[in-house]
Each structure stands twice: as C-alpha cells, then as structure tokens.
Amino acid sequence: MSNKKFRMTKSRSFVLSFDVQYSLFDILRFSFDLLSRGERVTADKFQATGFAVKSEAKDPTIGRVTSRECPLCGHHEIGFVTQDGEFHSLSPGTVIRIVEPPSPVGPVRGKSETPIPTERKEQGRDRLWVPEPLRGDKVLRLKYSVLVKEHLFKGEMLGEIYELAYLEKIEKLIEKVLDVPLAVILDRFFSAPHLASGDSRQIAEAMYRELDEIKRPVELMRGWLERREDRSLAELIAPKPVEALGQEPAEDDQVEKELEGLTLEQFLEML
C-alpha cells in the first residue's frame, strides 16, 4: 500500500498519508494500543511512528434554529442562523448536532388558532362526529365528518376540538397515500410540492398553515358551531342549497366505512 489516507473522526478529524507498508489493521491496532494505555490518539503519536500526518480540523457551524419566508417562493422554511446572521436552510440529509435540549414548544401558529399538542396519547377509541344537517349528503358528510378522541368529546362539539380532529383526519389521509408521490398530489392541487416534507403530522400542519383551501372548512365549521343559524349553514354547504340536503341518509356505521375508503385525492377534490 502506498499514499494511503485514513480518517479518524470524533469531534475533530485528521488525515494520515503514508508511504510505508501499513495495513488498515496495523493502524487500528496502533490506535487501540494507545487507548489501552490510557493515551489519546493524536496526530503527534502517529507522526512519531513514521506516519506523515496532515491536520484537517473542521470547526462546526453553530447557530440557532429559526424559520423565515423563502425569498424565492414565499413559503416558510426551517433553518438556523449563525452568530454573524447567515441563514442556513435545513433540508433532508442535513447533518446536525444538538448542543442543548430542544424546546418542547410546537410549531409557531397564529394567535387565534388552537395550539397543536406536541404529544398525542391514545386514550380510548375514536368517536365519529357527523354534523347532523349534513348527514344526508354524502359529499358533505365525507368533507366535514371527523373522528374525535373519546376522552375529548363531552357531548357537544367545540371549534377547538373540531380543528384538532380535522388535522388528524388529514394526517391519516396522508398516511394512506401509497401509489402516487405526495409531492405530485400537492403540486397538482395547490402547486405546493415543497409541503411534502417531514412525517405525516408535519405535512398536515404545513398544509393547514399554508393553504387556505385546507383551512377554510374549519373556519366555516367554527362559524356554524358558534351561531347555529341558517346563514352559517348556507356558507357551510355552498354552493349547494339547503333544500338539497337529506337525500342520501346514512347511519354511523355506513359513514365510518365511507371515511375508511376516503383517499386524500378524493378529499382534496371536495375542497
């Protein structure tokens, strides 16, 4: 072997190049001998045995995680800012080193929106909730019906609970996507393939934050839940007239089966 390079990495690294007939086993054995004697493996120790050592220390780039609006497309991107103010985008494959425990605070949302808990614990089974005026219309009940955690539902639906259940609905629909890349679906419906990054929960939250079409059903449902008046119901079902409701009645078992068969693309078509 000649002109070989061997990299040892911990918090810093250096390259060993040598012209002597050494094998990788020889190098590792020498390193372990040093460690067994309680000595550190350093470039000087290798130099003393005939290795020509070239130091190649790499200083880490340190900053704090933040978000910004992309100057090119306007969507929010996550990255970190160094002490000199330089922004580095965090993209899939970026290697990071955590030097302090991350904050338990979830994603930044508007003050008027319901915070999304950072941890969801399964407590009992999900309970179907169907807006009764919409039960007799298949498209509307599929669009607005949700599964609610039983321990959260106290008999009357609230806007905050509906929002959480709606986000979980989107998350489950995302998890069911198998045949078509999610980025392709989001590009076709919203020209937003960049939102297909992260796990299903992160993608659902990003869609809810960035896309008015996704958030609109929750806003309409909140309005109807608060007022329960004809005008808010008309806004909820538009462009269908109130007189058209009730022509496709269904019991809970049937609605649950319909929701199980619902795909993300079918749901987005409804929006």
Secondary structure, DSSP 8 states (H G I E B T S, - for coil): --SEEEEEESSSEEEEEE-S---HHHHHHHHHHHHHTT----HHHHHTTT-EEEE-------EEEEEEE-TTT--EEEEEEETT--EEE--TT-----SS----------TTS----S-----S-EEEE--GGGTT-HHHHHHH-EEEETTT--SS--HHHHHHHHHHHHHHHHHT--SS-HHHHHHHHHS-GGG--SSHHHHHHHHHHH-HHHHHHHHHHHHHHHH--HHHHHHHHTTS-GGGTTSS---HHHHHHHHHH--HHHHHHH-
